[in-house]
């Protein structure tokens, strides 16, 4: 669907439509043909939505900020797992403290599906923007609360109980956050650039993690161990209050997504009405295949994600006995590398497709996981750096296309709820439990390559999932009008639809 500006050289007149159609990706040609056959006419100006750049920038920016804040907390919690274990579980052994801390970390993921079940249907009925503002408030409250909870030495068993409650508030709000944010950005993005623009959402994810880990690293260098244990660990969590206020202000200024405001046709409106009373049942019955594909992609992405961001810092300090400063800097370097790569990979997925990006990266993870961990285990500086960069590159390949791929699996009327179900159940079962399960496997078997084997298994599941993943690069979202970024793209698409319509009628 590349646009050839009128003031540039190239074919003109009747040859342009044929050339345009010939250069359409197959999946775009098939989707446009399906829509033209159903409507029995060519596209008109009112059928193609032009996204205004200021609205698009605000939508992407506000959604990315929410992810940034969420992962600021996760980065902080992952880096402070050992310290939090000492503050809230002081009577346990060092290994048990870490496992207890990660168990509290994983508990937030237990309630994530519940958050998705509550916020998803509300987002499909009340609108994406309202729910995203609500999840932002809850997330800020939960994170800020962790920073003010007294330790075990002050209030006893109530301390870990309150920590667990705060984490569950975070998990519940997060259940509506990522699915809503990906839905919102995907529905705002022009079809040709959805991979690139949606990748900014996960760009915010890793910026947030990098900022959180950088702050903890700075505190570790600036404060003594006693100071960190006494009060230093609280500082990053207390910052969530001001961040939440900024994020809430930005989200309240957003307009509702175009796809939610205007369904493509009456079929989708009927679907929305029917699903209002029993959306969960409707989704599972009518979209179970898409749900399984969604969960497979989420497993691939999030097992890698939480292995690198959640377990790797603790793996280095507790298993490899490295200093926390070196371990923190190493993982921070990986996060910065992902931030540099992710939007380029998102743009690449718009051109070559989502499936090739996932397939190559999943195969590479099966092959490279053990070598990467062998490098991480080696002495010196550069071998561990290369090992972390290998894992970070694979993670960037999974993260970049996800925010564009997952919402495209479902129609507009049930997209938010379906994302809430598929994404959160998979994250709860496989992603958030990765640090806990991996730590238990290493402690139970004594094999410090268990993390690599776990990644290999995730890569194999990813390869199987890609076989059933439909290619959606540049394809209009199901139940949404075609989205373009300019009037020129709109004219080009209308011209292309005319050529396709003529070809369809001749074939009939």
Phi, psi and omega per residue, in radians:
X1 nan 0.498 3.099
X2 -1.105 2.491 -3.131
X3 -1.678 2.306 3.031
X4 -1.795 1.832 -3.085
X5 -0.983 2.578 -3.056
X6 -1.180 -0.423 -3.084
X7 -1.581 0.130 3.101
X8 -1.868 2.853 3.138
X9 -1.234 2.873 3.119
X10 2.424 -3.128 -3.129
X11 -1.083 2.625 3.092
X12 -2.443 3.040 3.086
X13 1.173 -2.546 -2.988
X14 -1.192 -0.288 -3.100
X15 -1.351 -0.393 -3.054
X16 -1.081 -0.813 -3.137
X17 -1.023 -0.738 -3.112
X18 -1.121 -0.738 3.133
X19 -1.135 -0.671 3.130
X20 -1.101 -0.792 -3.138
X21 -1.111 -0.732 -3.109
X22 -1.073 -0.536 -3.098
X23 -1.636 0.044 3.082
X24 -1.213 2.394 2.967
X25 -1.028 2.560 -3.042
X26 -0.983 -0.738 -3.083
X27 -1.174 -0.531 3.109
X28 -1.266 -0.753 3.131
X29 -1.060 -0.734 -3.122
X30 -1.168 -0.714 -3.125
X31 -1.199 -0.753 3.109
X32 -1.114 -0.704 3.104
X33 -1.075 -0.745 3.116
X34 -1.051 -0.762 -3.119
X35 -1.197 -0.672 3.132
X36 -1.158 -0.687 3.107
X37 -1.131 -0.655 -3.114
X38 -1.243 -0.705 -3.121
X39 -1.463 -0.333 -3.137
X40 1.045 0.607 3.044
X41 -2.861 2.915 3.108
X42 -1.372 2.905 3.085
X43 -1.211 2.533 3.049
X44 -2.053 3.013 -3.103
X45 -1.002 -0.704 -3.110
X46 -1.229 -0.214 3.134
X47 -1.518 -0.277 -3.054
X48 -2.009 2.101 -3.057
X49 -1.579 2.196 3.031
X50 -1.615 2.191 3.141
X51 -1.569 2.139 3.124
X52 -1.280 2.263 -3.080
X53 -0.935 -0.746 3.138
X54 -1.066 -0.729 3.112
X55 -1.129 -0.694 3.141
X56 -1.114 -0.749 3.141
X57 -1.107 -0.733 -3.141
X58 -1.147 -0.720 -3.132
X59 -1.095 -0.824 -3.135
X60 -1.163 -0.747 -3.096
X61 -1.138 -0.817 -3.113
X62 -1.176 -0.678 3.115
X63 -1.173 -0.725 3.140
X64 -1.133 -0.625 3.140
X65 -1.110 -0.673 3.101
X66 -1.078 -0.778 3.082
X67 -1.122 -0.646 3.122
X68 -1.045 -0.794 -3.130
X69 -1.149 -0.756 3.132
X70 -1.005 -0.793 -3.067
X71 -1.466 -0.284 2.917
X72 -1.026 -0.801 3.109
X73 -1.099 -0.819 -3.104
X74 -1.106 -0.688 3.107
X75 -1.085 -0.770 3.129
X76 -1.095 -0.837 -3.081
X77 -1.104 -0.741 -3.126
X78 -1.105 -0.742 -3.115
X79 -1.256 -0.465 -3.093
X80 -1.774 0.254 -3.059
X81 -0.982 -0.788 -3.119
X82 -1.147 -0.727 3.133
X83 -1.160 -0.783 3.123
X84 -1.070 -0.662 3.086
X85 -1.054 -0.691 3.123
X86 -1.220 -0.621 -3.100
X87 -1.281 -0.730 -3.006
X88 -1.813 -0.268 3.132
X89 -2.349 1.021 -2.985
X90 -1.213 -0.390 -3.083
X91 -1.430 -0.163 -3.084
X92 -1.531 2.881 3.047
X93 -1.217 2.835 3.140
X94 -0.947 -0.763 3.122
X95 -1.125 -0.720 3.127
X96 -1.187 -0.580 3.095
X97 -1.080 -0.781 -3.135
X98 -1.119 -0.790 -3.135
X99 -1.114 -0.701 3.106
X100 -1.107 -0.708 3.112
X101 -1.119 -0.747 3.115
X102 -1.230 -0.516 3.078
X103 -1.132 -0.692 3.060
X104 -1.151 -0.674 3.062
X105 -1.037 -0.788 -3.104
X106 -1.241 -0.463 -3.112
X107 -1.062 -0.562 3.114
X108 -1.068 -0.513 -3.102
X109 -1.396 -0.329 3.089
X110 -1.139 -0.640 -3.104
X111 -1.589 -0.095 3.124
X112 -1.029 -0.777 3.092
X113 -1.034 -0.618 3.107
X114 -1.114 -0.735 3.071
X115 -1.066 -0.697 3.110
X116 -1.146 -0.672 3.136
X117 -1.182 -0.540 3.139
X118 -1.451 -0.916 -3.026
X119 -1.346 -0.531 -3.101
X120 -1.039 -0.997 3.107
X121 -1.058 -0.619 3.095
X122 -1.114 -0.668 3.117
X123 -1.155 -0.557 3.112
X124 -1.330 -0.383 -3.094
X125 -1.811 -0.776 -3.072
X126 -1.586 -0.391 -3.124
X127 2.119 2.657 -3.103
X128 -1.235 -0.728 -3.003
X129 -1.086 -0.769 -3.111
X130 -1.091 -0.750 -3.105
X131 -1.219 -0.670 3.125
X132 -1.132 -0.592 3.058
X133 -1.167 -0.684 3.133
X134 -1.145 -0.789 -3.132
X135 -1.124 -0.569 3.107
X136 -1.099 -0.767 3.131
X137 -1.081 -0.836 -3.097
X138 -1.112 -0.688 -3.132
X139 -1.108 -0.747 -3.132
X140 -1.130 -0.729 -3.136
X141 -1.114 -0.801 -3.128
X142 -1.080 -0.749 -3.122
X143 -1.200 -0.773 3.140
X144 -1.081 -0.639 -3.114
X145 -1.082 -0.655 3.130
X146 -1.020 -0.648 -3.109
X147 -1.215 -0.277 -3.091
X148 -1.980 -0.008 3.124
X149 -1.253 2.214 3.076
X150 -1.109 2.721 -3.134
X151 -1.387 3.068 -3.108
X152 -1.065 -0.621 -3.115
X153 -1.148 -0.335 -3.104
X154 -1.674 -0.816 -3.039
X155 -2.162 0.142 3.047
X156 1.202 -2.439 -3.023
X157 -1.103 -0.356 3.121
X158 -1.105 -0.457 -3.099
X159 -1.106 -0.981 3.113
X160 -1.141 -0.498 3.093
X161 -1.139 -0.789 3.115
X162 -1.147 -0.658 3.072
X163 -1.047 -0.763 3.126
X164 -1.090 -0.745 3.132
X165 -1.106 -0.739 3.121
X166 -1.107 -0.710 3.116
X167 -1.148 -0.588 -3.137
X168 -1.259 -0.588 3.029
X169 -1.095 -0.763 3.090
X170 -1.060 -0.797 -3.114
X171 -1.114 -0.711 3.140
X172 -1.095 -0.780 3.139
X173 -1.184 -0.659 3.140
X174 -1.151 -0.447 3.086
X175 -1.033 -0.457 3.079
X176 -1.814 -0.064 -3.008
X177 -1.421 -1.054 -3.007
X178 -1.183 -0.763 3.114
X179 -1.056 -0.714 3.119
X180 -1.210 -0.712 -3.115
X181 -1.173 -0.737 3.121
X182 -1.155 -0.706 3.095
X183 -1.068 -0.800 -3.087
X184 -1.086 -0.862 -3.107
X185 -1.181 -0.730 -3.141
X186 -1.080 -0.684 -3.116
X187 -1.312 -0.302 3.087
X188 -1.583 -0.368 -2.950
X189 -1.428 2.439 2.940
X190 -1.016 2.483 -3.023
X191 -0.994 -0.688 -3.066
X192 -1.221 -0.356 -3.035
X193 -2.101 0.309 -3.049
X194 -1.106 -0.680 3.135
X195 -1.099 -0.777 -3.138
X196 -1.156 -0.865 -3.079
X197 -1.198 -0.685 3.120
X198 -1.202 -0.456 3.129
X199 -1.140 -0.365 3.085
X200 -1.153 -0.405 3.089
X201 -1.121 -0.834 3.099
X202 -1.349 -0.363 2.930
X203 -1.003 -0.790 3.075
X204 -1.082 -0.648 3.104
X205 -0.974 -0.895 -3.033
X206 -1.418 -0.429 2.976
X207 -1.125 -0.768 3.109
X208 -1.062 -0.780 3.112
X209 -1.102 -0.743 -3.138
X210 -1.114 -0.705 3.115
X211 -1.138 -0.745 3.112
X212 -1.106 -0.794 -3.133
X213 -1.208 -0.602 3.101
X214 -1.153 -0.688 3.114
X215 -1.134 -0.751 3.107
X216 -1.122 -0.727 3.107
X217 -1.048 -0.759 3.118
X218 -1.103 -0.751 3.120
X219 -1.124 -0.691 3.116
X220 -1.086 -0.625 3.116
X221 -1.330 -0.597 -3.030
X222 -1.480 -0.497 -3.042
X223 -1.965 2.724 3.037
X224 -1.354 2.933 3.119
X225 -1.054 -0.691 3.132
X226 -1.140 -0.693 3.118
X227 -1.168 -0.718 3.095
X228 -1.075 -0.715 -3.116
X229 -1.221 -0.591 -3.068
X230 -1.351 -0.812 -3.054
X231 -2.619 -0.376 -3.023
X232 -1.073 -0.606 -3.104
X233 -1.141 -0.375 -3.099
X234 -1.332 -0.464 -2.999
X235 -0.963 -0.873 -3.106
X236 -1.056 -0.619 -3.131
X237 -1.224 -0.584 -3.122
X238 -1.215 -0.408 3.122
X239 -1.191 -0.321 -3.104
X240 -1.065 -0.507 -3.129
X241 -1.038 -1.028 3.106
X242 -1.060 -0.672 3.114
X243 -1.081 -0.716 3.131
X244 -1.115 -0.666 3.131
X245 -1.137 -0.714 3.107
X246 -1.129 -0.800 -3.138
X247 -1.093 -0.702 3.124
X248 -1.105 -0.744 3.125
X249 -1.033 -0.783 -3.128
X250 -1.135 -0.697 -3.087
X251 -1.289 -0.528 3.087
X252 -1.223 -0.344 3.130
X253 -1.505 -0.082 -3.075
X254 -1.370 2.648 2.939
X255 -1.657 2.735 -3.140
X256 -1.126 2.659 -3.082
X257 -1.133 2.555 -3.133
X258 -1.003 -0.683 -3.092
X259 -1.142 -0.609 3.121
X260 -1.280 -0.629 -3.115
X261 -1.194 -0.614 -3.032
X262 -2.410 1.852 3.062
X263 -1.220 2.713 -3.082
X264 -1.164 -0.728 -3.120
X265 -2.717 3.087 -3.071
X266 -1.114 -0.482 3.110
X267 -1.010 -0.776 -3.126
X268 -1.213 -0.619 3.107
X269 -1.140 -0.697 3.083
X270 -1.091 -0.693 3.136
X271 -1.098 -0.715 3.130
X272 -1.091 -0.706 -3.126
X273 -1.196 -0.734 -3.123
X274 -1.179 -0.601 -3.066
X275 -1.463 -0.145 -3.072
X276 -1.090 -0.630 -3.092
X277 -1.500 -0.479 -3.047
X278 -2.537 1.030 -3.017
X279 -1.167 -0.700 -3.124
X280 -1.040 -0.830 -3.137
X281 -1.101 -0.691 3.140
X282 -1.109 -0.758 -3.102
X283 -1.144 -0.837 -3.108
X284 -1.108 -0.683 -3.104
X285 -1.260 -0.779 -2.998
X286 -1.667 -0.321 -3.029
X287 -2.290 0.532 -3.078
X288 -1.132 -0.586 3.137
X289 -1.166 -0.775 3.104
X290 -1.110 -0.638 3.099
X291 -1.078 -0.750 3.130
X292 -1.135 -0.721 3.093
X293 -1.101 -0.779 3.101
X294 -0.982 -0.812 -3.106
X295 -1.162 -0.614 3.097
X296 -1.149 -0.734 3.107
X297 -1.170 -0.705 3.131
X298 -1.127 -0.701 3.088
X299 -1.044 -0.846 -3.134
X300 -1.001 -0.843 -3.099
X301 -1.176 -0.851 -2.939
X302 -1.445 -0.492 2.997
X303 -1.079 -0.785 3.088
X304 -1.114 -0.747 -3.100
X305 -1.036 -0.933 -3.075
X306 -1.322 -0.361 3.022
X307 -1.167 -0.789 -3.098
X308 -1.328 -0.842 -3.024
X309 -1.501 -0.544 -3.051
X310 -1.693 -0.668 -3.025
X311 -1.820 -0.556 -3.018
X312 -1.032 -0.708 3.092
X313 -1.041 -0.784 -3.131
X314 -1.232 -0.632 3.089
X315 -0.985 -0.725 -3.107
X316 -1.255 -0.680 -3.099
X317 -1.397 -0.724 -3.027
X318 -1.554 -0.582 -3.083
X319 -1.706 -0.781 -3.123
X320 -1.612 -0.127 3.063
X321 1.017 0.736 3.044
X322 -1.594 2.846 3.086
X323 -1.191 2.590 -3.139
X324 -1.115 -0.551 3.128
X325 -1.105 -0.805 -3.140
X326 -1.172 -0.747 -3.141
X327 -1.090 -0.740 3.138
X328 -1.107 -0.777 -3.122
X329 -1.145 -0.623 -3.106
X330 -1.143 -0.821 3.139
X331 -1.234 -0.615 3.075
X332 -1.062 -0.687 3.076
X333 -1.052 -0.728 3.101
X334 -1.083 -0.697 3.128
X335 -1.151 -0.716 3.104
X336 -1.102 -0.682 3.114
X337 -1.092 -0.726 3.099
X338 -1.107 -0.762 3.128
X339 -1.018 -0.675 3.133
X340 -1.218 -0.575 -3.034
X341 -1.530 -0.567 -2.744
X342 -1.108 -0.737 -3.108
X343 -1.258 -0.499 3.075
X344 -1.187 -0.693 3.100
X345 -1.206 -0.636 3.056
X346 -1.048 -0.749 3.086
X347 -1.149 -0.675 3.113
X348 -1.058 -0.680 -3.124
X349 -1.162 -0.434 3.054
X350 -1.205 -0.513 -3.064
X351 -1.625 -0.790 -3.075
X352 -1.688 -0.266 -3.115
X353 1.865 2.762 3.135
X354 -1.298 -0.710 -3.037
X355 -1.054 -0.802 3.125
X356 -1.064 -0.652 3.141
X357 -1.105 -0.849 3.125
X358 -1.097 -0.787 -3.039
X359 -1.110 -0.818 -3.128
X360 -1.115 -0.755 -3.109
X361 -1.200 -0.674 3.119
X362 -1.137 -0.738 3.086
X363 -1.102 -0.706 3.127
X364 -1.117 -0.607 -3.141
X365 -1.183 -0.643 3.089
X366 -1.079 -0.681 -3.061
X367 -1.437 -0.639 -2.914
X368 -1.780 -0.112 -3.068
X369 -1.081 -0.854 3.141
X370 -1.115 -0.858 3.070
X371 -0.978 -0.661 -3.140
X372 -1.109 -0.771 -3.136
X373 -1.270 -0.540 3.034
X374 -1.100 -0.684 3.069
X375 -1.144 -0.740 -3.137
X376 -1.077 -0.602 -3.111
X377 -1.314 -0.341 -3.054
X378 -1.202 2.709 3.096
X379 -1.332 2.899 -3.131
X380 1.631 -2.982 -3.066
X381 -1.805 -0.859 -2.969
X382 -1.239 -0.711 3.111
X383 -1.005 -0.832 3.078
X384 -1.078 -0.612 3.108
X385 -1.067 -0.829 3.138
X386 -1.107 -0.678 3.114
X387 -1.086 -0.768 3.124
X388 -1.181 -0.652 3.132
X389 -1.155 -0.591 3.074
X390 -1.092 -0.885 -3.136
X391 -1.117 -0.658 -3.132
X392 -1.171 -0.649 3.098
X393 -1.127 -0.754 3.094
X394 -1.097 -0.738 3.125
X395 -1.083 -0.702 3.100
X396 -1.084 -0.642 3.122
X397 -1.193 -0.542 3.084
X398 -1.399 -0.635 -3.065
X399 -1.289 -0.741 -2.978
X400 -1.000 -0.834 -3.099
X401 -1.522 -0.107 -2.961
X402 -1.147 -0.761 -3.084
X403 -1.176 -0.354 3.048
X404 -1.603 -0.550 -3.046
X405 -1.353 -0.814 -2.992
X406 -1.169 -0.816 3.119
X407 -1.106 -0.480 -3.112
X408 -1.242 -0.156 3.127
X409 -1.342 -0.290 -2.987
X410 -2.236 2.658 3.080
X411 -1.277 2.796 -3.056
X412 -0.958 -0.743 -3.010
X413 -1.074 -0.480 -3.104
X414 -2.190 0.224 -2.991
X415 -1.079 -0.857 -3.091
X416 -1.074 -0.846 -3.117
X417 -1.132 -0.738 3.139
X418 -1.120 -0.705 3.059
X419 -1.104 -0.703 3.127
X420 -1.082 -0.652 3.127
X421 -1.281 -1.023 -3.045
X422 -1.104 -0.821 -3.075
X423 -1.159 -0.871 -2.997
X424 -1.276 -0.610 3.075
X425 -1.131 -0.700 3.139
X426 -1.205 -0.727 3.124
X427 -1.128 -0.760 -3.126
X428 -1.094 -0.732 -3.059
X429 -1.351 -0.647 -2.974
X430 -2.124 -0.623 -3.047
X431 -1.373 -1.098 -3.073
X432 -1.138 -0.395 3.115
X433 -1.471 -0.124 -3.073
X434 -0.995 -0.866 3.117
X435 -1.054 -0.737 -3.124
X436 -1.135 -0.869 -3.100
X437 -1.133 -0.747 -3.122
X438 -1.141 -0.745 3.109
X439 -1.075 -0.731 3.123
X440 -1.148 -0.693 3.125
X441 -1.126 -0.749 3.131
X442 -1.137 -0.783 3.134
X443 -1.159 -0.633 -3.083
X444 -1.328 -0.633 -3.072
X445 -1.752 -0.382 -3.048
X446 1.309 0.092 -3.130
X447 -1.657 1.940 -3.079
X448 -1.430 0.114 3.006
X449 -1.725 0.094 3.108
X450 -0.947 -0.688 3.101
X451 -1.017 -0.655 3.132
X452 -1.170 -0.728 3.130
X453 -1.129 -0.655 3.115
X454 -1.101 -0.735 3.097
X455 -1.142 -0.674 3.114
X456 -1.068 -0.717 3.111
X457 -1.099 -0.741 3.106
X458 -1.093 -0.685 3.113
X459 -1.100 -0.696 3.120
X460 -1.138 -0.724 3.079
X461 -1.096 -0.688 3.113
X462 -1.090 -0.739 3.117
X463 -1.082 -0.706 3.101
X464 -1.129 -0.706 -3.111
X465 -1.135 -0.697 -3.093
X466 -1.056 -0.513 3.118
X467 -1.046 -0.496 -3.078
X468 -1.868 0.049 -3.103
X469 -1.415 2.099 3.072
X470 -1.253 2.542 3.099
X471 -1.404 2.148 -3.071
X472 -2.155 0.155 3.123
X473 -1.069 2.223 3.107
X474 1.224 0.042 -3.115
X475 -1.527 2.364 3.040
X476 -1.018 2.504 3.129
X477 -1.120 2.533 3.134
X478 -1.114 2.125 -3.130
X479 1.531 0.099 3.134
X480 -2.117 2.637 3.064
X481 -1.219 2.726 3.006
X482 -0.993 2.372 -3.090
X483 -1.975 2.298 3.133
X484 -2.288 2.890 -3.078
X485 -1.779 -0.063 -3.104
X486 -2.791 2.883 3.071
X487 -1.126 -0.585 3.136
X488 -1.132 -0.740 3.070
X489 -1.106 -0.647 3.118
X490 -1.075 -0.811 3.118
X491 -1.099 -0.719 3.135
X492 -1.075 -0.750 -3.124
X493 -1.166 -0.688 3.107
X494 -1.118 -0.749 3.093
X495 -1.071 -0.737 3.113
X496 -1.100 -0.709 -3.138
X497 -1.118 -0.599 3.109
X498 -1.120 -0.761 3.114
X499 -1.136 -0.718 3.122
X500 -1.146 -0.680 -3.115
X501 -1.130 -0.736 3.092
X502 -1.078 -0.766 -3.136
X503 -1.122 -0.630 -3.140
X504 -1.160 -0.729 -3.128
X505 -1.212 -0.615 3.082
X506 -1.150 -0.721 3.135
X507 -1.138 -0.570 3.118
X508 -1.269 nan nan
